[in-house]
Amino acid sequence: MHAYANPTRFLAIAKPLTPWLLGVGLLLLLGGAFAGLAMVPGEAKQGETARILYVHVPSAWLGMGGWTSLAIAGLVQLVWRHPLSGIAARAIAVPGMLFTALCLATGSIWGKPTWGTWWEWDGRMTSMLILLFLYAGFIALTTGDEGQRQGGSLSRGAAIYALVGAINIPIINRSVVWWNSLHQGPSITLGGSSIDGSLLWPLGLTVLGFSLLFGAIVLMRMRRIIADNRVAARLRRLADDEGS
């Protein structure tokens, strides 16, 4: 892990990897979207409205996966003081929040014809809304703090916040099991899937495509943060030289 603590080594991998993630992700996403919209049949009970699952499910997955990654970065920051962990956490926060918002928006659009309402204070929806607020709080907490001025590392408070916020992830996952939920139960588990196979394969493409795009966005944001840190460090050195 510490072999890539040097930003130069990290950039040597991230720079060529980013366009590959972006290109392959776009191809998979477009292929999955086309298949989901034009090739597979409508769902037996919900008809054409169920096609929104090809965006809704990947968005939910990445909203939760983003915070899980953010919490891991916070743990690495606290325990090992890895120089890139804080940069990774900052880079993850904004796309994670955007995908969480997309999950909530598509869920509301899906819920209106299915449940007859745009919103219900259901366990799954409420816990996902809390995740959106957690992202917003993390971004506010880490914007302009001392760690950002010192190479992008997280403050101790921000790292602990990321870890405590991870408590919400299993709550989101199990909410439809623990409570009498308006939201449907888990469709895909370790034991199999309740989604018909003819509808499932495009979902795999869009989940993988969105995931690769998420990775590309995170790498681009990390590269931008490192570049900004280098510029800031250079300006500080120039100011110190002029002062001396």
Secondary structure, DSSP 8 states (H G I E B T S, - for coil): -GGG-SHHHHHHHHHHHHHHHHHHHHHHHHHHHHIIIIIS--BTTTBGGGGGHHHHHHHHHHHHHHHHHHHHHHHHHHHH--TTHHHHHHHHHHHHHHHHHHHHHHHHHHHHHHHS-S----HHHHHHHHHHHHHHHHHHHHTT-HHHHTTT---HHHHHHHHHHTTHHHHHHHHHHHS--SS---SEETTEESS-HHHHHHHHHHHHHHHHHHHHHHHHHHHHHHHHHHHHHHHHHHHHHHH-
